Amino acid sequence: MGAELLGPELAEPDDVVLSWEGEDVLAVRLPQLSESLDHILAAMERRHGAPLAELDRKSKQEIVRLLEARGAFSVRHGVETVAGALGVSRFTVYNYLNRETALSREKAVKAD
């Protein structure tokens, strides 16, 4: 996901410092969530073997569902970033999100 490994002496307040037997041995700097979104989109593109914009609608809907589960839309400009990668409008991404919400509600009602 783009994390960076550092010596513990270089750790900043937001870094994760790992200790072994009471001694700090390594610091992990996690990327900003917006950078992670770019990494996630690139990984999805590699997995599909084609630019995301070239995928069919069903595949794009599945990608939006997976990204929502990973919190991609809580990132500032997350919808815009995903829409650009998928080659669709923000409105379309919101429609995909609303579709997933509606499907989840239907499943919940049927389970009752």
Summary of the structure (lengths in Angstrom):
residues: 112
radius of gyration: 18.4
end to end distance: 38.4
largest distance: 55.0
contacts: 283
relative contact order: 0.12
helix: 62%
strand: 13%
